[in-house]
């Protein structure tokens, strides 16, 4: 059975907390070079994040949203995209943007308020960073629908946090995706806190992934601290978005359960 078709209350995991492959699980089909590059990107994202937080605390940099703890989910998911696919970030996807070709200098300039920070290379296929919560979700769904109408072979990966699931844009975007069967992959970074609001004050559902069922497509929960599991789940969702089986819907909601180390 495909990973994306399993019960949304079952969490996909390949590695245990010590990094050992679990019994019965297989490592995704990635070369040694790709695995090393994934680790390098994760470590670089963490190092940049630590430096940016330090500058922010010193008053040398303005608002900055930390990502440490989420780099595995970001790198693992974006690594599943092809060059032609699109990424719609929230304001915290610095690691994913790094993989797509955005320089750390550009990210630094963005959070220091310099206009050059908004310069996104055309070939990176990254939509403008969304600072308001959840506004990128209907944008991503609309772009995916347009791409489908044009007959393109592209997937649209949209990132957001668990707090975004309390916004109307989340429900509108996913409902539209289900009705029009758009090639969308909705990626929820569930770090269990929306700033200071815990997950249990956001929703009474057992998982966020199961919300997809109300919109008529698959939802899957994955260990967001396990980059290999995240990669595998996202890869299957991207492939389904582009080329679904006869009985499949294109969209998928992925809930990556994780814990961010800073606010």
C-alpha positions, 0 to 999 in steps of 0.5 A: 500500500502506498504511504499516502493511502494509509490511515492519517492517524498512523505516523510514517517513520523510517528512522528511530530517535537514534537515526537507526532504520526501523525494522521493516522499513527501507531507505528511499532510493537516494544515492550516497551523494544525495544523502550527504547533500541533504545532511549538508543542507540541513547543517548549513540551515541550522548554522545560518539560523543560529547566527541569525538568531544571535544577530537578532538578539543583539539588535543588529537584525530585525524580526527573524523567525527561527527554524531550528528543529524544522530543517529535516522536514524542510530539506526532506520535503523540498528535495522531493521536487523536480526543477519544474515544480513550484514551492509556496513558502511561509515566512520560515522556509529558509532551509527549503529556499536554500535547496531551491537556489536562494542564497543565504545573503538574499535571506539575510537581506530580506529579514534586514529589510533590504529591497534586494531580499525580495529578488527571487531568481525566475528559475527557482520556482519559488513564490513570494514569501507569505508573512500573513498566516495562511495566505499562500494556501489559496495562492498555491491552489490557484496556481496549481489549478492554472497549471492543470488547465494548461496541461503542464506536468508540475506539482505545487508544494505549499508550506504552512504551520499548524496555526494556519489550519485555524485560518479560513484560507486553509479551508478555502484552499483545500476545499478548492483543491479537492473540488477541482482536483489540483496538483497540490501538496499541502505541507503542514509543519506541525511544531505543536505551537502557534507562537504561544498557542498549543495545538490542542487549542487549535483543533480537537481532531486527533490529527491535522492530516485527517482534515483532508478527508473532509475535502475528499483527498488523502492526508498522511502524518509523518515524523517531521524529525525524520528527513528520510520519511518526509522525503518518501512521503512527499515524493509519493505525494508529488508523483500522485499530484502529477500522475494520479491513478484512476481512483486517486485524487491529485491533492495530498495534505502532509502533516509533519509532526516536529518540534521547533527549538525557538519561537 
